[in-house]
Every structure is written in structure tokens, then in C-alpha cells.
Amino acid sequence: MIDDVPVRVLSLERVILSKRTTNWPKDRPALPALEPLPGVDNPTRCPPHRRTFRCFATQSHAIAHGARSGTSGTRLALQRGSTVPIILSHRGNIVGPCPSAENRLPTIDAALRWHWGLETDIRRDPSGRFYISHDARSSAAGFLAEDFCALFRAFPHATIALNVKELGDEAALLRFLEEQDVLEQVFLFDMELLESEPGRTARRFRDLSDTVRIAARVSDRGESIDRALSIEQASVIWLDEFDGAHFTAADVRQLKAAGHQVHAVSPDLHRASYARARARWMDFIDWGVDGICTDHPAALDRLLRTLSVKQAA
């Protein structure tokens, strides 16, 4: 039984709030008081002891906790268009990276039950079936995308950032997403990492669909704001910092003034410390980004609600 697993409650009362808290816009909706989130005593990594079992148990415990509370996760649904940044759980992780559990159905289910959004990866196997996995697999068995799409449909307000890991199947992918009735939930991104001509796949997707949402990459590794804005088919920006803090509030203002949503990658996805990631969250929140993608969504959830309660006081 999950309840018998000695998993400690994630304690984030010691989150340090910088003076930038006073800049939190007063018109942001209040977040209700937080019930303890299940986790581990060190939220920055997968538990070292019995790593696979305990990390996976943590994800499953989160499902049970959310179901018992009757108020799954963030009681305020962080939907597209909200002034509160959307939390995008990276591959379904909850309290830090856990390769043994990420991008698996129970883990994704846990993240969605907490009413977070999701970042995940899609591929196609040699038989033509789409599947969810960061790395290529010889078979889609156990990772069939239609099973994950069934979860997405159960949480229609969840934003799904879909990392396109392979090119050449654009028409089939759009047809599949339409058949699964999830096209309006997703945005497609990271195609530039695979193509010789940035924006070519975005144009292909737009030629095939007037409604699919497409993101353009902006990063500190030669992927400029100007280049991203030149991809006219994109309405979303995927803001990625590999080598430390690089972008500024002015950059975010420029992107949003151009009519784009901005989803920022937390430094923890690039092996930065938890403390550094949390500090960058404060910048992103202060700048008004539309979403933050992290391996620590439980901690970000807590920070957002703590900031809102502090502002309301």
C-alpha cells in the first residue's frame, strides 16, 4: 500500500521570499492555503535509497493525496490566459528529476491531478504508432501516445508542451492529435533543434493546420529573439537558458509586446542547483512569464501560493 511507504512530507516553509515579492501584481487571483504536499526530505533529486521504488511511490502518493483532499493540487486551475504563470511539470516529475518514473502514465497522471500543465516528448515507432518518450525506442508498447492523450482529455484545461523529437511525420502527427481531440491543448516546440533551416517545420505545421499552436525557441546558444520573431507561425516562445541567467525583463516585455506567450525553462532542467532555480523563478514571476517548466513543480506550486498569500496580506 502506498500509505505504508515512509515518504516524508515535502516541507517548503523555509522558502526565502525576496523583496521582489512586493512587485507581485495586485490583480493576480489569490491562491488558497496549501495542504502539505508529499515528497522527500531532499526535494532536489530522486531519493538515493531504493531510488526507483521510492521516487515512483512519491508520484503515486501524490495521486492519492490529491484524491483524498478533494481539491487536487493547485486549487486555482492554472489555465492558459491566467495571470498566474502556468506550472509545466517536466516529463511529469513532481519533486525533482526521477528518470525511472518520468514520462510514464502514473507519473503524468499525478502531475495532471495536481492541475499542473505538462512538458513531454513524442516520437513515432517503425510501425507508425506515436509514443511518449524522451529517447527513441524500438517499440511503442507501454508508451502509446493514445493512452497519454486519454489522460490529457481528462484534464482539458491542462496545457501540454509537446516536444517534437523527430521530423518527417508532421501530417500524421497533426492527424493523430486531432483524432485524439487534444490539438487545442498542446503546443509543439523544439523543432529548430532538428532542422537545418529554423522555422521550416513550423511553416509545414501551419500549412497543414490553421489552429495548431507552435513555439519558437529563444536561448543563450545562438537562438536569438529576432530569429524567433521571424518565425511568423509561432505564437509561443520557449525561453531556454543553458549557461546561467541571460535574459531580462526587457526581453520578456519585447516578446509579449509582439503578441507571444512566453514559457521559461527553469535552470534545474540544465543541472542548476535547486536554490538557483528558485531564485530564477522569482525573476520569471516578476517579469510576468506565462509558464515555467521545471522538475520541481511541487515547490513552484508552493512558492506561487505563498507569494499570493503574502501579497493579499
C-alpha positions, 0 to 999 in steps of 0.5 A: 500500500502506498500509505505504508511507504515512509515518504516524508512530507515535502516541507517548503516553509523555509522558502526565502521570499525576496523583496521582489515579492512586493512587485507581485501584481495586485490583480493576480487571483489569490491562491488558497492555503496549501495542504502539505504536499508529499515528497522527500526530505531532499526535494532536489533529486530522486531519493538515493535509497531504493531510488526507483521504488521510492521516487515512483511511490512519491508520484503515486502518493501524490495521486492519492493525496490529491484524491483524498483532499478533494481539491487536487493540487493547485486549487486555482486551475492554472489555465492558459490566459491566467495571470498566474504563470502556468506550472509545466511539470517536466516529463511529469516529475513532481519533486525533482528529476526521477528518470525511472518514473518520468514520462510514464502514465502514473507519473503524468497522471499525478502531475495532471491531478495536481492541475499542473500543465505538462512538458513531454516528448513524442516520437513515432515507432517503425510501425507508425504508432506515436509514443511518449518518450524522451529517447527513441525506442524500438517499440511503442508498447507501454508508451502509446501516445493514445493512452497519454492523450486519454489522460490529457482529455481528462484534464482539458484545461491542462496545457501540454508542451509537446516536444517534437523529437523527430521530423518527417511525420508532421501530417500524421502527427497533426492527424493523430492529435486531432483524432485524439481531440487534444490539438487545442491543448498542446503546443509543439516546440523544439523543432529548430533543434532538428532542422537545418533551416529554423522555422521550416517545420513550423511553416509545414505545421501551419500549412497543414493546420490553421489552429495548431499552436507552435513555439519558437525557441529563444536561448543563450546558444545562438537562438536569438529573439529576432530569429524567433520573431521571424518565425511568423507561425509561432505564437509561443516562445520557449525561453531556454537558458543553458549557461546561467541567467541571460535574459531580462525583463526587457526581453520578456516585455519585447516578446509579449509586446509582439503578441507571444506567450512566453514559457521559461525553462527553469535552470534545474532542467540544465543541472542548476542547483535547486536554490538557483532555480528558485531564485530564477523563478522569482525573476520569471514571476516578476517579469510576468512569464506565462509558464515555467517548466521545471522538475520541481513543480511541487515547490513552484506550486508552493512558492506561487501560493505563498507569494499570493498569500503574502501579497493579499496580506 
